[in-house]
Amino acid sequence: MTESRYDVTGMSCEHCVSSITEEVSEVPGVSEVSVDLSAGIVTVRGVSLDDEQVIAAIAEAGYGVGGLGVA
């Protein structure tokens, strides 16, 4: 299982959390999405995660990604 963290910009409420969780959960290989609204961090866990697909899903939800890192 891999864990990646993404710095996400533009999140301000629980609707933001729901939107990101819904979009990222649809990416193949994703098993868990955790959003820390106050820190602006999205943590994704899964198998064979594709960073580009996760970033595209976050963008599809309407948010920007400032950086990423594998934990």
N, C-alpha and C positions, 0 to 999 in steps of 0.2 A: 504494500500500500504506500502510495506517495502522498505527501502533503505539500501544497504550494500556497503561498500567501501573496495577495495582491493589494497594493495601495490604491483605493478607489476614491475618486473625487466626485462631488455632487450629491452625495447621500445626505438626507436631512431628516428622514422620518421612517416610520415602520412600513409605509408603502414602498419606500426605496428598498428596504430589506426584503420584502416579499417579492418585488419585481426581480431583483438580482438572484434570489434563491430559486425562483421559478425558472428563469432563463438558464442559469448555470447548471441546474439539476438535469437539464435535457442534453447536456454534452455527454457523448459516449465516454464511459469509464468513470464518471463522477458518481461517488457513493454518498458523499456528505458535503454540505455547504454550510459554513458558519459565517455570519456577518456581524462584525463588531462596529456598530453604527458610530459610537463616540470616537473610536480610533480610526475609522475609515479603512478598515482592513477586512478583506474577504479571504477566508481560509477554505481551501477546497481539498478534499481527500478522495482518493480513488486509485484505480489501476490504469497505467498507461495514459496518464493525463496529457493532453495536448494544450500547452499554454496558449497557442494562437486561437484555438477554439474557445477556451475559457475567456480570453480577453475579448473575442468577438461577441460572446454571449453577454458579457458585462456591457459592452458598447451597445448591443441590441436593446438592452434594458434601459439605455439612455444615460450611461455613466462613463466616466473616463478612468483609465488605469494609469497611474503615475509610475509604477514600478512593480517588480515581482521578485519573488525569491522562493527557492525550494527549501523546505524545512527538513 
